[in-house]
């Protein structure tokens, strides 16, 4: 009989403790430094679209629990209705949505501010609060809605949901929105199996580069 052993470095308790210590220090410092940027973004959003500049979305967190992530609002308040109407009118848009769970030309996005925040990923900054609370980690597989996770292989999803979801990840700095479900699964699997502190530092450095020189994000 031939046995196969697959490493899952990130499931090691010591690795998780090291990541948590880094998360606490970095998220606290990050919230202090980014407060002025968040303030400017909030005013910009309110100017384009009156209402709450923040958006709370339910996604699946560790152990398939419901995670309420905090984001800067980049879409119109009736975004869900706009999406259903758009997909009903365009077969090509529905095909793109089925493959990527995203649209390159998304009619729901706020003009100006919405595209800017998504291109730079600044809409994700409020999730530093989720990291500080211990619901997320700085680097890890991104938290997805239940409908997105349902498209993954059950074996991969079981491993993926044993770790805290991340503010940024290997998929985000490598493929951004150009990566389909297969690419997402491949890169997330690699990260969980081969986690190291240096890999996290590398991804964080690439994240800063991706924000300053955005590519493949929409």
C-alpha positions in Angstrom: 0.0 0.0 0.0 1.2 3.5 -0.9 0.5 6.3 1.6 0.4 10.0 0.8 1.1 12.7 3.3 0.2 16.3 2.6 1.6 19.0 4.7 -0.7 21.6 6.2 1.7 23.9 8.0 -0.9 26.5 8.9 -2.9 24.0 11.0 0.1 23.7 13.4 -1.0 25.4 16.8 2.4 27.1 17.1 2.1 28.6 13.6 -1.4 29.9 14.5 0.0 31.5 17.8 2.8 33.3 15.9 0.3 34.6 13.3 -2.0 35.8 16.0 0.7 37.8 17.8 1.6 39.4 14.5 -2.0 40.2 13.7 -2.6 42.0 17.1 0.4 44.2 16.7 0.0 45.0 13.0 -3.8 45.6 13.0 -3.6 48.0 16.0 -0.9 50.0 14.4 -2.6 49.8 11.0 -5.9 51.2 12.3 -4.1 54.2 13.8 -2.1 55.0 10.7 -5.0 54.5 8.3 -7.6 56.5 10.2 -7.0 59.7 8.1 -7.3 57.7 4.9 -10.5 56.1 6.0 -11.9 59.5 6.9 -11.3 60.9 3.4 -12.8 57.8 1.8 -15.9 58.1 4.0 -16.5 61.7 3.0 -16.0 60.8 -0.7 -18.5 58.0 -0.6 -21.1 60.1 1.1 -20.7 62.8 -1.6 -21.4 60.3 -4.4 -24.0 58.2 -2.7 -25.8 59.4 0.5 -26.1 56.8 3.3 -23.9 54.6 5.4 -20.4 54.6 3.9 -19.7 51.3 5.5 -21.0 47.9 4.3 -21.3 44.8 6.4 -21.4 41.5 4.5 -21.9 38.0 5.8 -19.3 35.5 4.7 -18.0 32.1 5.9 -15.2 32.2 8.4 -13.3 29.7 10.3 -15.1 26.4 10.9 -17.9 27.6 8.5 -19.1 30.1 11.0 -20.8 33.3 9.9 -18.4 36.2 9.6 -19.6 39.8 9.4 -16.8 41.6 7.5 -16.6 45.4 7.4 -15.9 47.2 4.2 -16.1 50.7 2.7 -19.2 50.7 0.5 -18.3 50.7 -3.2 -21.8 49.9 -4.6 -25.2 51.4 -4.8 -27.6 50.5 -2.0 -29.8 48.4 -4.3 -26.8 46.4 -5.7 -28.4 43.0 -5.4 -31.4 44.0 -7.5 -29.1 45.6 -10.1 -27.0 42.4 -10.4 -30.0 40.2 -11.0 -31.4 42.6 -13.6 -28.0 42.8 -15.4 -27.4 39.1 -15.5 -30.9 38.5 -16.8 -30.2 40.9 -19.7 -26.7 39.7 -20.6 -25.8 36.0 -21.2 -22.1 36.9 -21.5 -22.2 38.7 -18.1 -23.9 35.6 -16.5 -21.2 33.4 -18.0 -18.5 35.6 -16.6 -20.2 35.7 -13.2 -20.5 31.9 -13.1 -16.7 31.5 -13.8 -15.3 34.3 -11.6 -18.1 35.4 -9.3 -17.1 38.9 -10.4 -17.8 41.2 -13.4 -15.2 43.5 -15.1 -17.9 45.9 -16.0 -20.1 45.9 -12.9 -23.0 48.4 -13.1 -23.4 48.3 -9.3 -20.1 50.1 -8.6 -20.2 53.7 -7.6 -18.7 56.0 -10.2 -15.3 57.4 -9.3 -14.9 56.4 -5.7 -16.1 52.8 -6.1 -13.7 52.0 -8.9 -10.8 53.7 -7.1 -11.4 51.9 -3.8 -11.7 48.5 -5.5 -8.7 49.1 -7.8 -6.5 50.0 -4.8 -8.2 47.5 -2.4 -8.7 50.4 0.1 -12.3 49.3 0.6 -10.9 46.4 2.6 -9.1 48.6 5.2 -12.0 48.4 7.8 -11.3 44.7 8.1 -8.3 45.5 10.2 -11.0 45.7 12.9 -12.0 42.1 12.1 -8.3 41.1 12.4 -8.0 42.9 15.8 -11.0 41.0 17.1 -9.5 37.7 16.1 -12.1 36.9 13.4 -9.6 37.2 10.6 -5.9 37.2 10.1 -3.6 39.6 8.1 -2.7 36.9 5.5 -4.7 33.9 4.6 -7.5 32.6 2.3 -10.0 35.4 1.7 -13.4 35.0 3.2 -16.0 34.2 0.6 -19.8 34.2 0.6 -21.4 30.8 1.0 -22.4 30.7 -2.7 -18.7 31.1 -3.7 -17.4 28.5 -1.3 -20.0 26.0 -2.6 -18.1 25.9 -5.9 -14.9 24.5 -4.4 -14.1 20.8 -4.0 -15.4 19.5 -0.6 -12.0 18.2 0.4 -10.3 21.6 -0.2 -13.1 23.5 1.5 -12.8 21.4 4.6 -9.1 22.4 4.9 -9.7 26.0 3.9 -12.2 26.6 6.6 -10.0 25.2 9.4 -7.9 28.4 9.2 -8.8 32.1 9.8 -9.7 34.0 6.6 -7.2 36.7 5.6 -7.3 40.4 4.8 -4.9 39.6 1.9 -3.6 36.4 0.5 -1.4 34.6 -2.1 -4.2 34.6 -4.6 -4.7 38.4 -4.2 -1.1 39.4 -4.9 -0.6 36.8 -7.6 -3.7 36.7 -9.8 -6.0 39.4 -8.3 -9.4 39.2 -10.1 -7.9 37.5 -13.1 -7.8 34.2 -11.3 -10.8 31.9 -11.7 -11.9 29.3 -9.1 -9.3 26.8 -10.1 -6.5 29.3 -9.6 -8.0 30.4 -6.3 -8.1 26.8 -5.0 -4.5 26.1 -6.2 -2.9 29.2 -4.6 -4.9 28.9 -1.3 -3.9 25.2 -1.1 -0.2 26.1 -1.6 -0.4 28.7 1.1 -2.0 26.5 3.7 0.5 23.6 3.0 3.6 25.8 2.9 2.9 28.5 5.4 5.9 30.2 7.0 6.4 33.6 8.7 8.6 34.6 5.7 5.8 33.7 3.3 3.5 36.0 5.2 6.0 38.9 5.1 6.5 38.3 1.4 2.7 38.5 0.7 2.4 41.6 2.9 5.1 43.3 0.9 3.5 42.3 -2.4 0.2 43.6 -1.1 1.7 47.1 -0.5 3.0 46.9 -4.1 -0.3 45.8 -5.4 -2.1 48.7 -3.7 0.4 51.3 -5.0 0.5 49.8 -8.5 -2.9 48.1 -8.9 -3.2 45.5 -11.6 -6.0 43.0 -12.4 -8.4 44.4 -9.7 -11.9 45.6 -10.4 
